[in-house]
């Protein structure tokens, strides 16, 4: 955790002073009426939120420190429910949907809520958050946390939020995903700089989530983020691990670095020892392709600039093919032959072949998502290219992916072209009837069902 700068501390101090001097607080303390506290919340939580957004934008590595300062009793518990949610969602999860490490920040914020003189009001806004946080934590961690609370009423409240249904991993995952959706518009992710290779393994998922989020913000990534990237690149203690390679490839793909940082990045990639397992270099590439950001042409170009000096023949050859295909366009006949030649040289299930399949599929997917219903003739033409690549790859996962995006587009067309006697509708039906059955996307019965008009029962 990086200490909060004085300029932010001063701003928070001004807010707390205004709260303590406000007439709303005086009325609330005199009347002990919930409506006055709600007015206090409406008057001041926006200011705390603005400060939180400012730190998140410019100095995100100081967010945890800021939130610890927000626990100050002089702020009367304002904004604590929100940052309690942030603390729950920052923790990295393992395959069992449990926190990889105990979430001490979550504990600190929750204890601040429980010890607040306004707990009765705050407790009305934290129930779901605590349920999810407890679901992701270990039983012994929860027991130890509750043991620290002297108030029996508060203990009972927290104990009631430890739900038996979350013993089922499916319930944990489903409710966690639902809870996440409430925070998609908020900027709250942060990271801690690892001090060793072992530390990196623990912090790895949190760092990846943070970097991916900052990359999604594009040019708004702050100076402090770039300082964080430089420290990760420069630190020799982080070792020659798969985790470190993945982190530096994320940096290489998504961040526009200065010359000094680029040089450092090239040195780190060049020094990465793959031994006789060159294929393992493609595993993080594959993860980037399948991430929410994916890899676009510019990202591949940035990666190529960084890996160009690597000693790996396999890596150089892969990026040479990627550059050629991106340069002339994947529907070009020469590009198709380049892919065919490269693909046939490798084992069908090799990592590099999977990366090539992912790249081509991504291009199809991006094109299909941007294609308007009125341009369906373009899809008819592109489908010929789909078929060629399907024959080259001979891969069921790739075929199912093409089927999915094709079927989604056809359903989009049928919502627009509803007049069955129109030429457009008939053209679409003829194309699907012939092509989808030939490709094995649908059988004749499924095609008939797709174009079948569902009867609507008349109202009595």
ABEGO torsion letter per residue (X at the ends): XBBBBAAAAAAAAAAAAAAAABAAAAAAAAAGBAAAAAAAAAAAAAAAAAAAAAAAAABAAAAAAAAAAAABAAAGGBGAAAAAAAAAAABBBBAAGBBABBBAAAAAAAAAAAABAAAAAAAAAAAAAAAAAAAABBAAAAAAAAAABABAAAAAAAAAABBAAAABAAAAAAAAAAAAAAAAABBABBBBBBABAAAAAAAAAAAAAAAAAAAAAEAABBAAAAAAAAAAAABAAAEABAAAAAAAAAAAAABBBBAAAAAAAAAAAAABBAEABAAAAAAAAAAAAABAAEBBAAAAAAAAAAAAABABAAAAAAAAAAAAAAAAEAABAAAAAAAAAAAAABBAABAAAAAAAAAAAAAAAAAAAABBAAAAAAAAAAAAAAAAAAAAAGBAAAAAAAAAAAAAAAAAAAAABABAABAAAAAAAAAAAAAAAAAGABBAAAAAAAABBBBBBBBX
